[in-house]
Amino acid sequence: MARTPSNMLPLGTKAPNFSIIDSISNKVLCLDDLKGIKGTVIMFICNHCPFVIHVNSELVKVANTYADKGISFVAISSNDAINYPQDSPEKMKIHAKNEGYPFPYLYDETQEVAQAYDAACTPDLYVFDDKLELVYRGQLDDSRPGNGIPLTGKDLRHALDCLIEGKENKTEQKPSIGCNIKWKH
């Protein structure tokens, strides 16, 4: 499996708007409909990546913990579903149900959303404040498949706690590591 780091979009970047289909509801959703009162977490993930499979349970726990605190979560898959049929919208819907995703799981068929966010890997995580300005990007925590470090979500949780409490996040923001996004050729 490729170990691709995230590109670390500059802090303060305004969240690019999008309107794409939710694989769960089959409705077109846009960022304005999905943003949270206090903040919004945008996650680029997919069904088959071992790095995402490794963190799925913790992503669900974090989303369930922070949803009541004004934070919304949005997952997006931008992988080429023709060459990677396991990431098709139909399989995304099944995957979301099996994993208990409490958030929409959008399909970026054109890959324009991933390009707008400069997403590079799965998982690639972004936290935006109430004005949709980037306050965190990077890893969930230090756990990776096979490294023996337990999943805690500490980096993402710390970023969300800082956002909710109105404090500056002074902790080093480490890039996420995962499989590269499967770009169309």
Secondary structure, 3 states (H helix, E strand, C coil): CCCEECCCCCCCCECCCCEEEECCCCCEEEHHHHCCCCEEEEEECCCCCHHHHHHHHHHHHHHHHHHHHCEEEEEEECCCCCCCHHHCHHHHHHHHHHHCCCCCEEECCCCHHHHHCCCCEECEEEEEECCCEEEEEECCCCCCCCCCCCCCCHHHHHHHHHHHHCCCCCCCCCCCEEEECCCCC
